[in-house]
Amino acid sequence: MSAADVLALHPDSALLHARAWARHGHGVFPLHYPVTHDGQTVCSCGTLCGKQAAKHPYAVRGFAPHGHLDATVSTSLIERWFGLCIPEANLGVSTQRLVVVDVDPRDGGDESLKKLEAEHGELPLTWRALTGGGGEHIIYAAPNGVAVGNVVAKQMTDPPLGPGIDVRARGGYIVAPPSRHISGGVYAWSVDHHPADIPLAPVPDWLADRLTARSTNGGKAHDLATWAAWAAAIYVEYRDAAVARMAGKLLRAVSLDPDYVLILLHAWNRSHCDPPLPADEVEDIFNRICKREAKRWEADNA
């Protein structure tokens, strides 16, 4: 079946949406998806992957083995992934150039959002998607020259946007429409916030400031405490991004030999990722981060 045939049968296909994201310069990659087996809906990976079911990268047969690091805007690769090989795949979108406010009402995210808007005014009009789990993604363009990172509110005692609001930004990804949730729900664009009708807005200054703020009291001690809390957490979602971050942090400790870093990374993955990533995936991520850190070091010492 050709890509044209897929679009004819499924006009709201992941392929169509993947093309659109790529036209805007945002990389995409395939995710696992829900399948029905013996009357039950399970993840296509065939394992008990818990909250990551139908959300984690499709690393089968060489497809996106490095997760969001393999996100692409290549038309030919997108056609191969979503048009020919795995048209049923869910759609992952890299948030490297985005700031996505992920509101989960089940954890109080809607109340936290009301408080933020009462303090700063209504959020600017931009793209919004309804998630398959009943939440909402509010999507903004990342600010130039400002590194906004990911936030998992449940892992913080005082999350920057309040309980129930995560953030996906540099080094992360989102599940995008028209993906299917393991619960049976569907990711869909909000009627009044569809990319076909309104432009992607830049992230509000107050929001960027709030997400990049650092304590002026304690300085390094505050940063060290924040890092220690992150490293001690258990990661169920975005485990590949967590392993990549840990690899980068360890490799920047210049007194550690890379071979020893890899041993530590495997141990951390087994203890802090639920379930742990396969060993070969950890090594692929490690090798990718090694190359990135080598380039960074060369640039800093040029």
C-alpha positions in Angstrom: 0.0 0.0 0.0 1.4 3.4 -1.0 1.5 6.5 1.2 -1.2 7.9 -1.1 -3.4 4.9 -0.4 -2.9 5.2 3.3 -4.0 8.9 3.2 -7.1 8.0 1.1 -8.2 5.4 3.7 -7.1 7.4 6.7 -7.4 11.1 6.0 -6.5 11.9 9.7 -3.5 9.6 9.7 -0.3 10.0 11.6 1.5 10.4 8.3 -0.5 13.5 7.5 0.2 15.1 10.9 3.8 14.0 10.8 4.3 15.8 7.5 2.7 19.0 8.9 5.0 19.0 12.0 8.0 18.5 9.7 7.0 21.4 7.5 7.1 23.6 10.7 10.6 22.3 11.4 9.7 20.0 14.3 11.1 16.5 14.2 8.9 13.4 14.5 9.3 9.7 15.1 7.1 6.6 15.6 5.8 5.5 19.0 4.2 2.2 20.0 0.4 2.0 19.8 -2.6 0.2 21.3 -3.5 -3.3 20.0 -6.3 -5.6 20.9 -5.2 -9.1 22.1 -7.6 -11.7 23.6 -10.2 -9.0 24.1 -7.8 -6.7 26.0 -6.1 -3.5 24.8 -2.3 -3.7 25.3 0.8 -1.9 24.0 2.2 -3.1 20.7 5.6 -3.7 22.4 4.1 -6.8 24.0 5.5 -6.0 27.5 4.0 -4.6 30.7 5.2 -1.0 30.2 2.7 0.6 32.6 2.1 4.3 32.2 4.3 4.3 29.1 2.0 2.0 27.2 1.5 3.2 23.6 3.7 6.2 24.4 7.3 5.0 24.2 9.5 5.0 21.0 9.0 2.3 18.5 12.5 0.8 18.5 11.7 -2.4 16.6 13.7 -3.4 13.5 15.8 -0.3 13.7 12.9 2.2 13.8 13.8 5.1 16.1 16.2 3.1 18.3 17.3 6.3 20.1 13.8 7.6 20.7 13.4 11.4 20.4 17.1 11.6 19.4 16.0 10.0 16.1 13.3 12.6 15.4 13.4 13.8 11.8 12.0 16.3 9.4 13.1 14.1 6.4 10.2 13.6 4.0 11.5 10.3 2.8 12.0 8.8 6.3 8.6 10.1 7.4 6.9 8.5 4.4 8.7 5.2 5.2 7.8 5.2 8.8 4.2 6.4 8.8 3.2 5.6 5.3 4.7 2.3 4.4 6.1 0.4 7.4 4.1 1.2 10.5 1.1 3.5 9.5 -0.7 2.5 12.7 2.1 3.9 14.9 1.4 6.7 17.3 3.1 10.0 16.6 5.9 11.4 18.7 7.1 15.0 18.3 10.4 16.3 19.5 10.0 19.3 21.8 13.6 20.5 21.2 12.2 23.8 19.7 9.0 23.9 21.7 7.7 24.5 25.3 4.7 22.3 26.0 2.6 22.9 29.1 1.1 19.5 29.9 -2.0 19.9 32.1 -3.3 16.8 33.8 -6.7 17.5 35.7 -6.3 14.2 37.5 -3.5 15.6 39.5 -4.9 19.1 39.9 -3.5 20.6 36.8 -6.6 22.5 35.8 -6.7 24.3 39.2 -3.0 25.1 39.0 -3.6 26.6 35.5 -6.4 28.8 36.9 -4.1 30.1 39.5 -1.4 30.9 37.0 -3.8 32.8 34.7 -5.3 34.7 37.7 -1.8 35.8 38.5 -0.4 36.5 35.0 -3.5 36.9 32.8 -4.9 34.5 30.2 -2.4 32.5 28.3 -1.7 33.7 24.7 -3.7 32.0 21.9 -1.6 29.2 20.5 -1.8 25.5 19.5 -3.6 23.2 21.9 -4.2 19.5 21.8 -6.5 17.3 24.0 -4.6 14.3 25.2 -6.0 10.8 25.2 -5.9 10.6 29.0 -8.1 13.7 29.5 -5.5 16.4 29.8 -4.3 19.1 27.5 -1.1 20.2 25.8 -0.6 23.9 25.4 2.2 24.4 22.8 4.5 27.4 22.4 7.7 28.1 20.4 10.8 27.9 22.6 12.6 31.2 23.3 15.8 31.9 21.4 18.9 31.5 23.5 17.1 30.3 26.6 17.3 26.6 27.6 14.0 25.5 29.0 14.1 21.9 30.4 11.5 19.3 31.2 9.5 19.3 34.4 7.7 16.3 35.9 5.6 17.8 38.7 5.1 14.5 40.6 8.8 14.3 41.2 9.0 17.8 42.8 7.9 19.1 46.1 7.3 22.6 44.6 6.8 22.3 40.8 7.3 25.7 39.0 3.8 25.7 37.5 2.0 23.9 40.3 0.7 20.4 40.9 -0.5 18.5 37.8 1.4 20.6 35.3 4.4 19.0 33.5 6.6 20.7 30.9 8.1 19.1 27.8 10.9 21.2 26.2 14.5 20.6 25.3 15.4 17.0 25.4 11.8 15.7 25.5 8.8 14.8 23.3 5.1 14.7 23.3 2.5 12.2 22.0 0.6 14.2 19.3 -2.7 13.9 17.4 -4.1 11.6 16.0 -2.4 9.1 18.4 -4.5 6.6 20.4 -4.3 6.3 24.1 -4.2 2.9 25.8 -7.5 3.8 27.6 -9.3 4.1 24.3 -9.1 7.9 24.1 -7.7 9.8 21.1 -5.3 12.7 21.0 -7.0 15.5 19.1 -6.6 19.2 18.3 -8.7 21.6 20.2 -11.3 23.1 17.8 -10.4 26.7 18.7 -6.6 26.1 18.7 -5.9 24.1 15.5 -2.6 24.7 13.8 -4.4 25.1 10.5 -6.3 28.2 11.9 -3.9 30.0 14.3 -0.1 30.5 14.4 2.3 28.9 17.0 2.8 31.7 19.6 6.1 32.3 21.4 6.2 31.3 25.0 5.2 34.2 27.3 8.1 35.9 29.0 6.7 35.3 32.5 6.4 31.5 31.7 9.9 31.3 30.4 11.2 33.2 33.4 9.4 30.9 35.8 10.8 27.8 34.1 14.4 29.0 34.0 14.4 30.7 37.4 17.2 29.7 39.8 17.5 30.4 43.5 19.8 33.3 44.4 20.2 31.9 47.9 22.6 29.0 48.1 23.5 29.1 44.4 25.4 25.9 43.8 23.9 24.2 46.9 20.4 24.8 45.4 21.5 23.3 42.1 23.1 20.4 43.8 20.0 19.6 45.8 17.8 19.9 42.7 20.1 17.5 40.8 20.2 15.0 43.7 16.4 15.0 43.9 16.2 14.3 40.1 18.8 11.6 40.2 17.1 9.8 43.1 13.6 9.7 41.4 12.1 6.7 39.7 11.3 7.3 36.0 8.3 5.6 34.3 7.8 8.1 31.5 10.5 9.4 29.1 13.1 6.9 30.4 15.3 7.4 27.3 15.5 11.1 28.0 16.3 10.5 31.6 19.1 8.1 30.7 20.5 10.6 28.2 20.5 13.4 30.8 22.2 11.2 33.4 24.9 10.2 30.7 25.6 13.8 30.0 25.9 14.8 33.6 28.3 11.9 34.4 30.4 12.5 31.3 30.9 16.2 32.3 32.5 15.0 35.5 36.0 15.0 33.9 37.5 12.8 36.6 35.4 9.8 35.5 36.6 7.4 32.8 33.9 6.9 30.1 34.0 3.1 30.6 33.2 3.6 34.3 30.5 6.1 33.3 28.8 3.4 31.2 28.9 1.0 34.2 27.3 3.6 36.4 24.7 4.4 33.7 23.6 0.7 33.5 23.3 0.6 37.3 21.3 3.8 37.4 19.0 2.5 34.6 18.3 -0.7 36.5 17.6 1.2 39.8 15.7 4.2 38.5 13.9 3.3 35.3 10.7 1.4 35.7 11.0 -0.9 33.7 14.7 -0.5 32.9 15.6 0.2 29.3 17.3 -2.7 27.5 21.1 -2.7 27.9 21.7 -2.2 24.2 19.5 0.9 24.2 21.4 2.3 27.1 24.6 1.8 25.2 23.2 3.4 22.1 22.2 6.5 24.1 25.6 6.6 25.9 27.4 6.5 22.5 25.2 9.3 21.2 25.8 11.5 24.2 29.5 10.7 24.1 29.7 12.1 20.6 27.7 15.2 21.6 29.9 15.9 24.6 33.0 15.5 22.6 31.8 18.1 20.1 30.8 20.4 23.0 34.3 20.0 24.5 36.0 20.8 21.2 33.9 23.9 20.7 34.6 25.1 24.3 38.4 24.6 23.8 38.7 25.8 20.2 
